Amino acid sequence: NGNWAMVYLSSERGVSAHGASFALTAFWAMLTVGRVLVAVISWRVPARWIYVGLSILLVIALQLAARVQSETAGVLAFAIAGLACSAIMPLSISFVANEFPHLSAAPRLDLGRCTT
């Protein structure tokens, strides 16, 4: 999302470069806020429910971004997308590490066999 927000909003949706830049800023700001919020609510809400909720929110955000007609709508759509994307990657990594613990760490080097 964050990588194509400016190009998409300015070339496809007619938003000014300034407005598209602000939408990109809103995306990254809400991504940060979302990670803090998820850290706080994860004490009471299971991670799987957070993951499902963020995935649904991301579908909604992408539908909104596809229908943007103004700078304000673009900023809001990408802010929601940032919030939705906030913990999807960290949670995905955690779920995979829990599911496949034997694949979660790089193999250790035998430093005793290294020669210089």
N, C-alpha and C positions, 0 to 999 in steps of 0.2 A: 504493500500500500504506500508506504512512505516514499518509495523510490519513484513512483510514477504519478504522484498527486499533482505536482506542478505541471507536468506535460499534459496530463489528462484534462485538468481543469482549464488551463489556458487555451489549449488547441481544440479540444472537443466540446467543452461546455461554455466557452466564451468568457471565462473569468479573467480579470486582469492579472498580470504577473504579481502585483502586490497582494491581491486577494488569494491567489494560489499559494504564494509564499506563506501567508498567514495560515492557510489551511494545513500546510505541511508542518508549520510550527505547532498548531493545535494537535495534529496527529501525534507528534513526538512528546508533547507536554502531557497529553492524556495517557500515552503509553506509560510514562513514568508514574503518573498519579495512579493508574490502574494497578501497577505492580505493588505499590504501597498498599492500596485498598485490598488487594487479594491477599497480601501477607497478613493484614489485620483480620479479614473475615475468615481466613482459612483455619483460624482457631476454633470456629464454631460450625463452619460449613465444610462438608467433605470435598476434597479436591476434585473428585469426579463430577460433582454437581456444578462446581465453579467452571470446569472445563466445558461441560455441556452448555451452561448458560452463556459463556463467552462465545462459543461457537454459534449459537443462535443469534446473539447480538451482532456478530460479524456478518452473518447473512443479511440481517436487517440493514447494517451500515453500508454494505456493498450495494444493496438495492437502492438505498437513499443516494449514494454517490452516483449511481447510474442515471438518476433522475434530476440531478442538480441543475437549477436554472439561475442561480444567483451566487454572489460571493458568500453571503451569509449562510446559505444552504450548503455550500461547499465546505466552509469552515466547520459547520455542525456535523456534516456527514463524516468528514475526516477525523474530527474529534471523537466521535462515537467509534469509528474504526480503530483509532488508537487505543481507546479504552478496551475494545473487544480483543485486540491483538496483544494486549499487555502481558498476559500470563499464558497464552496458548503455547508458545515455544518452550518456556521453562517447565510447564506442566507436562508437555509432550516428552521432553527429555527425562523428567522424573518417572513418568509412567514406563517408558522404555527401559530405563535403568532398573526399575523394580521388577519388570517382567523378564528381562534378560540380564541378570546380574553378571553372568560370565562374559558378556559382551560390552559391559559398561566401562571398563578400564582398559587402557592400552597395555600391551604385554610389557612386562618388566625386562629391562636389559640386564644381562649378567655382566656387571662391570668388572668382575674378577677376570674375565677372559679378554678384556680390551687391551690392546697393545698400542704403544705410540711409536 
